[in-house]
Structures are given as C-alpha cells and as structure tokens.
Amino acid sequence: LLTRSMRKEMPQIDLGDLVFFQITLFKKNPVNQDNTQNLAQNLMSMKMAESALRYLDIYHEADSSSLVINTLRAKALLLNNKTKESIAEYEKLIETGCKNAENYYNRFIQELSE
C-alpha cells in the first residue's frame, strides 16, 4: 500500500528506486502481501523474473495460503522456464476456485497449442 501511494504521489520516481524500497520493506517483513505482490510484479515487468520468484518463494515458505502470491508464483515459475512446476501450481490454484489463476492457465495452454 505504501509503495502504491508513493507511485501515485511521486510519479517521477524511478521504478528501480521503488523496487529498492520494496526490497528493504520485504527484508523487514517478508509476509507483507501487498509489498511482496508489488515487488514481484515490478521485478517481472523489469524482466527480472528470477528475482521475483526468489521473493515469492520466501513468502510462500512462510505462508502458502495466499491465492494472489501463489498466482504470481505460478507466473514467475513459467517465466523462469519451470513449466511443469508452473502447471502444477496453476492446477492447485484452479482446484481452490481461483478464477484469476484459471484465466492465466487457459491463456498459457492456448499459447502452447499454437
């Protein structure tokens, strides 16, 4: 929430600076879902999916119940060419009724078949 409001209040802030701040917050509280979500999304948008996966895995080890984090983790696994793990994660999410994961998974399967 804090980093989102920073981005609104200071649109000129560099994404790299914002990620540095998010990493600092993550080190203090690795189970802050909002910060971890924004950090992972920013890292993936910067083509740093390996780093995003590392932070998502740390969060996942502490709390594996977050559908938002687990959906991002499935995406990060895919971006890191860990296809089998990604599919398994998406399938677990779909079993829980997570529609967002189902949408990503269906898009992924469609791309594979093209």
LOTOR-768772 format. One record per residue (C-alpha): x, y, z; chain. Coordinates in pm, 1 decimal, always signed. Example, Ala and Ser with C-alpha at 12.3 -4.5 7.8 and 13.67 -1.06 7.14 Angstrom:
REM LOTOR-768772
((+1230.0 -450.0 +780.0) "A")
((+1367.0 -106.0 +714.0) "A")
***
This chain:
REM LOTOR-768772
((+0.0 +0.0 +0.0) "A")
((+279.5 +239.4 +90.5) "A")
((+468.6 +180.2 -234.2) "A")
((+147.9 +217.7 -436.4) "A")
((+77.9 +553.9 -274.6) "A")
((+441.3 +657.7 -331.2) "A")
((+398.5 +582.4 -701.0) "A")
((+82.1 +796.1 -713.4) "A")
((+225.4 +1085.5 -514.5) "A")
((+561.1 +1082.8 -690.7) "A")
((+503.6 +962.8 -1048.2) "A")
((+857.0 +1070.3 -1136.2) "A")
((+1007.2 +809.9 -901.1) "A")
((+1221.8 +561.2 -1088.0) "A")
((+1095.9 +201.7 -1088.8) "A")
((+1440.1 +83.1 -980.1) "A")
((+1428.9 +312.9 -676.5) "A")
((+1080.8 +188.5 -594.0) "A")
((+1196.2 -174.6 -616.6) "A")
((+1491.5 -94.6 -387.7) "A")
((+1246.6 +45.8 -132.9) "A")
((+1019.5 -258.9 -171.3) "A")
((+1314.5 -494.5 -115.6) "A")
((+1404.3 -302.4 +200.7) "A")
((+1045.8 -341.4 +323.1) "A")
((+1047.4 -709.2 +228.4) "A")
((+1358.7 -771.9 +437.4) "A")
((+1182.8 -620.1 +738.5) "A")
((+853.6 -802.6 +682.2) "A")
((+861.3 -1079.2 +419.6) "A")
((+494.8 -1170.2 +472.1) "A")
((+355.4 -828.3 +382.5) "A")
((+135.4 -946.1 +96.7) "A")
((+81.3 -605.7 -67.5) "A")
((+451.5 -526.6 -74.3) "A")
((+551.8 -873.4 -195.5) "A")
((+287.1 -862.4 -467.7) "A")
((+400.1 -520.7 -591.3) "A")
((+767.8 -614.6 -566.0) "A")
((+718.1 -931.7 -770.4) "A")
((+507.7 -754.2 -1033.4) "A")
((+765.0 -476.0 -1065.5) "A")
((+1053.2 -722.5 -1094.0) "A")
((+869.4 -922.4 -1361.1) "A")
((+794.0 -603.5 -1554.5) "A")
((+1168.1 -529.1 -1540.1) "A")
((+1239.2 -875.9 -1688.9) "A")
((+1378.2 -995.1 -1353.2) "A")
((+1152.9 -1299.1 -1308.8) "A")
((+1424.5 -1498.6 -1132.0) "A")
((+1445.1 -1238.0 -856.7) "A")
((+1066.2 -1217.1 -838.7) "A")
((+1046.5 -1594.2 -791.8) "A")
((+1305.3 -1580.7 -513.5) "A")
((+1095.5 -1330.8 -313.0) "A")
((+771.6 -1515.1 -387.9) "A")
((+927.2 -1842.0 -271.0) "A")
((+1032.9 -1683.1 +58.2) "A")
((+679.5 -1556.1 +113.4) "A")
((+534.5 -1893.1 +7.6) "A")
((+752.6 -2077.0 +261.5) "A")
((+610.8 -1858.7 +540.0) "A")
((+250.2 -1852.1 +414.5) "A")
((+138.9 -2081.6 +134.3) "A")
((-229.1 -1983.9 +159.0) "A")
((-230.3 -1657.4 -38.2) "A")
((-403.1 -1701.5 -373.8) "A")
((-257.8 -1373.6 -501.0) "A")
((+100.5 -1468.4 -415.5) "A")
((+55.0 -1824.5 -541.9) "A")
((-84.1 -1698.7 -874.7) "A")
((+213.5 -1465.9 -916.1) "A")
((+443.8 -1751.0 -818.6) "A")
((+293.4 -1973.8 -1090.5) "A")
((+352.3 -1695.0 -1343.0) "A")
((+710.4 -1643.6 -1221.3) "A")
((+777.1 -2018.4 -1247.3) "A")
((+656.5 -2005.9 -1607.0) "A")
((+873.0 -1702.9 -1686.9) "A")
((+1170.1 -1895.4 -1542.8) "A")
((+1102.0 -2187.5 -1781.5) "A")
((+985.7 -2412.5 -1498.3) "A")
((+685.0 -2522.5 -1699.8) "A")
((+594.0 -2841.8 -1512.0) "A")
((+611.7 -2666.7 -1174.1) "A")
((+409.0 -2377.1 -1311.5) "A")
((+136.1 -2604.4 -1445.7) "A")
((+120.2 -2792.4 -1114.1) "A")
((+87.0 -2462.6 -925.7) "A")
((-186.0 -2336.3 -1160.8) "A")
((-375.3 -2663.9 -1125.9) "A")
((-363.2 -2639.9 -744.1) "A")
((-493.5 -2283.4 -764.2) "A")
((-773.6 -2379.6 -1001.6) "A")
((-880.3 -2655.3 -760.8) "A")
((-931.6 -2386.6 -496.2) "A")
((-1161.9 -2196.0 -732.6) "A")
((-918.1 -1914.7 -809.7) "A")
((-1061.5 -1762.8 -1130.0) "A")
((-758.1 -1539.8 -1188.4) "A")
((-530.6 -1845.5 -1197.6) "A")
((-772.7 -2024.3 -1428.9) "A")
((-758.4 -1732.4 -1674.0) "A")
((-375.7 -1729.9 -1677.1) "A")
((-362.3 -2108.4 -1710.0) "A")
((-608.5 -2119.0 -2000.5) "A")
((-413.8 -1844.8 -2180.5) "A")
((-91.0 -2036.4 -2121.6) "A")
((-236.5 -2364.7 -2254.0) "A")
((-372.3 -2181.5 -2558.9) "A")
((-28.3 -2035.1 -2633.2) "A")
((+132.3 -2379.8 -2603.0) "A")
((-106.7 -2524.7 -2858.6) "A")
((-41.9 -2253.5 -3118.7) "A")
***
